[in-house]
Amino acid sequence: MNATNNIRCSTLMQRLACAALALSALALGGCSTPAPMVIDTSAVPQHDYLIGPGDSINIIVWRNPEVSMSVPVRPDGKITTPLVEDLPASGKTSTELARDIEKALAKFIQQPVVTVIVTGFTGTYGEQIRVIGQAARPQALPYRRDMSLMDVLIAVGGVTEFASGNNASIIRKVNGTLQKMPVRLNDLIKDGDISANTPMRPGDVLVIPESFF
């Protein structure tokens, strides 16, 4: 009887040992560092900010403080500074505008070196994101790089109680053609469904309709 019990115990111990080894392997596998998630950003276009009407810019002319100043971009998209009048600024990057100012100042200053810093952002109409309909604060927003639908909703204070969030849409110009893209605002805001978030593009119009029931 003792011999039989010993054999059974031995067999049981072997099974337990095998089970322990299997669990250890699973535990090690679970603790291993997962492969990093690769996010495809190839569809996200590179974007340089373009100056627009209403922007404030700081013009610094090296060693010439008398012609260095902060000016607004007029509604017609132009700026005026000492020695430079009615210079187009809208639609240009800060670097492009700096080079244009240098060319204009070269008539009066030898080899001027100009730096342009944008301090107040509005952007051109083509650079803005417009939010219309049942947003808490419908408005036009300057586009920021990597801006998402969630960022836009935060900026406008979310939607009203009358909004039909899951029937909202983004109007976007693609290759010269306007396209309507459905978005699910309720799923994003109320349910926290991150899959409903989507990248925004310069010139997008977010339309939030009213719910009729």
C-alpha positions as CSV (number, residue, x, y, z in Angstrom):
1,M,0.0,0.0,0.0
2,N,2.8,2.4,0.9
3,A,4.6,1.7,-2.4
4,T,1.4,2.4,-4.3
5,N,0.8,5.6,-2.4
6,N,4.4,6.6,-3.2
7,I,3.9,6.0,-6.9
8,R,0.7,8.1,-6.9
9,C,2.3,10.9,-4.9
10,S,5.3,10.9,-7.3
11,T,3.0,11.1,-10.3
12,L,1.0,13.9,-8.7
13,M,4.2,15.8,-7.8
14,Q,5.3,15.5,-11.5
15,R,2.0,16.9,-12.6
16,L,2.2,19.8,-10.2
17,A,5.7,20.5,-11.3
18,C,4.7,20.5,-14.9
19,A,1.8,22.8,-14.1
20,A,4.1,25.1,-12.2
21,L,6.5,25.3,-15.1
22,A,3.7,26.1,-17.5
23,L,2.4,28.9,-15.2
24,S,5.9,30.3,-14.9
25,A,6.2,30.4,-18.7
26,L,2.8,32.2,-19.0
27,A,3.8,34.7,-16.3
28,L,7.1,35.5,-18.0
29,G,5.3,35.9,-21.3
30,G,2.8,38.3,-19.7
31,C,5.5,40.4,-18.0
32,S,7.6,40.7,-21.2
33,T,7.6,44.1,-22.7
34,P,5.0,44.4,-25.5
35,A,6.0,45.5,-28.9
36,P,5.6,49.3,-29.2
37,M,2.6,50.5,-31.0
38,V,3.5,52.0,-34.4
39,I,1.3,55.0,-35.2
40,D,1.1,55.8,-38.9
41,T,1.4,59.5,-39.4
42,S,2.1,59.4,-43.1
43,A,-1.4,60.9,-43.8
44,V,-0.8,63.9,-41.6
45,P,0.5,66.7,-43.8
46,Q,3.4,68.9,-42.6
47,H,2.1,72.3,-41.8
48,D,3.8,75.7,-41.5
49,Y,1.7,78.5,-40.0
50,L,0.6,81.2,-42.5
51,I,0.1,84.7,-41.3
52,G,-3.4,86.0,-41.7
53,P,-5.5,89.2,-41.1
54,G,-5.8,90.0,-37.4
55,D,-2.5,88.4,-36.4
56,S,-0.1,90.4,-34.4
57,I,3.6,90.2,-35.4
58,N,6.8,91.5,-33.8
59,I,9.3,92.7,-36.3
60,I,12.9,92.8,-35.0
61,V,15.6,94.5,-37.2
62,W,19.0,93.7,-35.8
63,R,20.9,96.8,-34.6
64,N,18.0,99.0,-35.8
65,P,15.6,99.4,-32.9
66,E,14.0,102.5,-34.4
67,V,12.4,100.4,-37.1
68,S,11.7,97.4,-34.9
69,M,8.1,97.2,-33.6
70,S,5.0,95.1,-33.2
71,V,2.2,95.6,-35.7
72,P,-1.1,94.1,-36.5
73,V,-1.9,92.5,-39.9
74,R,-4.7,94.7,-41.4
75,P,-7.9,93.2,-42.7
76,D,-6.5,93.6,-46.2
77,G,-3.6,91.3,-45.2
78,K,-0.9,94.0,-45.3
79,I,1.3,95.6,-42.8
80,T,2.9,99.1,-42.4
81,T,6.1,99.8,-40.5
82,P,8.6,102.6,-40.5
83,L,10.2,102.8,-44.0
84,V,7.9,99.9,-45.2
85,E,4.4,100.7,-46.4
86,D,1.6,98.4,-47.4
87,L,3.6,95.2,-47.5
88,P,1.6,92.0,-48.1
89,A,1.8,89.7,-45.2
90,S,-1.2,87.4,-45.3
91,G,-0.6,83.9,-46.6
92,K,3.2,84.0,-45.8
93,T,5.2,82.2,-43.2
94,S,7.1,84.4,-40.7
95,T,10.4,83.5,-42.5
96,E,9.0,84.6,-45.9
97,L,7.7,87.8,-44.5
98,A,11.1,88.5,-42.8
99,R,12.9,88.1,-46.2
100,D,10.4,90.5,-47.8
101,I,10.9,93.1,-45.2
102,E,14.7,92.8,-45.6
103,K,14.3,93.5,-49.3
104,A,12.2,96.5,-48.6
105,L,14.6,97.9,-46.0
106,A,17.6,97.3,-48.2
107,K,16.9,100.6,-49.9
108,F,17.6,102.4,-46.6
109,I,19.7,100.1,-44.4
110,Q,22.8,98.2,-45.5
111,Q,22.3,94.5,-45.3
112,P,19.3,94.5,-42.8
113,V,18.7,91.3,-40.8
114,V,15.1,90.9,-39.9
115,T,13.3,88.4,-37.6
116,V,9.5,88.1,-37.5
117,I,7.7,86.6,-34.5
118,V,4.0,85.9,-34.6
119,T,2.5,86.8,-31.2
120,G,-1.2,86.8,-31.9
121,F,-2.7,84.0,-34.0
122,T,-5.8,84.2,-36.2
123,G,-4.5,82.8,-39.5
124,T,-5.9,83.0,-43.0
125,Y,-9.4,81.7,-43.6
126,G,-8.0,78.7,-45.3
127,E,-6.0,77.9,-42.2
128,Q,-8.9,78.2,-39.8
129,I,-11.3,75.6,-38.5
130,R,-14.9,76.7,-38.3
131,V,-17.4,75.2,-35.9
132,I,-21.1,76.0,-36.6
133,G,-24.4,74.7,-35.3
134,Q,-25.0,73.4,-31.8
135,A,-21.6,74.1,-30.3
136,A,-21.5,75.8,-26.9
137,R,-19.4,78.6,-28.5
138,P,-19.5,78.4,-32.3
139,Q,-16.4,80.1,-33.6
140,A,-13.4,80.0,-36.0
141,L,-10.3,78.6,-34.5
142,P,-6.7,78.9,-35.8
143,Y,-5.4,75.5,-36.9
144,R,-2.7,74.0,-34.8
145,R,-0.4,71.1,-35.9
146,D,-1.8,67.7,-34.9
147,M,-5.1,69.2,-33.9
148,S,-7.9,66.6,-33.4
149,L,-11.6,66.7,-33.2
150,M,-11.4,66.4,-29.4
151,D,-9.2,69.5,-29.3
152,V,-11.8,71.4,-31.3
153,L,-14.6,70.3,-29.0
154,I,-12.6,71.5,-25.9
155,A,-11.9,74.9,-27.5
156,V,-15.6,75.5,-28.2
157,G,-16.8,74.2,-24.9
158,G,-18.5,71.0,-26.2
159,V,-22.0,70.8,-27.6
160,T,-25.4,72.1,-26.4
161,E,-28.1,69.9,-25.0
162,F,-30.0,70.2,-28.3
163,A,-27.1,68.8,-30.4
164,S,-27.4,65.7,-32.4
165,G,-23.8,64.8,-31.9
166,N,-23.7,61.5,-33.8
167,N,-25.1,63.2,-36.9
168,A,-22.4,65.8,-37.0
169,S,-20.0,66.0,-40.0
170,I,-16.8,67.6,-41.2
171,I,-16.8,69.5,-44.5
172,R,-13.3,69.2,-46.0
173,K,-11.8,70.2,-49.3
174,V,-9.9,67.3,-50.8
175,N,-8.2,67.8,-54.2
176,G,-10.4,70.8,-54.9
177,T,-13.6,69.0,-54.1
178,L,-15.7,69.4,-50.9
179,Q,-16.4,66.2,-49.1
180,K,-18.7,65.4,-46.2
181,M,-17.3,63.2,-43.5
182,P,-19.6,61.9,-40.7
183,V,-18.3,62.1,-37.1
184,R,-19.7,60.7,-33.8
185,L,-19.5,63.4,-31.2
186,N,-21.8,61.8,-28.7
187,D,-19.7,58.6,-28.7
188,L,-16.6,60.7,-28.2
189,I,-17.9,63.1,-25.5
190,K,-20.4,60.9,-23.6
191,D,-19.0,57.4,-24.0
192,G,-15.3,58.3,-24.2
193,D,-14.9,56.3,-27.4
194,I,-11.5,57.4,-28.6
195,S,-12.0,55.7,-31.9
196,A,-14.5,58.5,-32.7
197,N,-11.6,61.0,-32.5
198,T,-10.2,62.1,-35.8
199,P,-7.4,64.4,-37.0
200,M,-8.5,67.9,-38.2
201,R,-7.1,69.7,-41.2
202,P,-6.7,73.4,-42.0
203,G,-9.9,74.7,-43.6
204,D,-12.2,72.1,-42.0
205,V,-15.8,73.1,-41.1
206,L,-17.4,71.1,-38.3
207,V,-21.2,71.1,-38.6
208,I,-23.2,70.1,-35.5
209,P,-26.9,69.8,-36.3
210,E,-29.8,70.2,-33.9
211,S,-31.7,67.1,-32.6
212,F,-35.4,67.3,-33.4
213,F,-36.5,64.8,-30.8
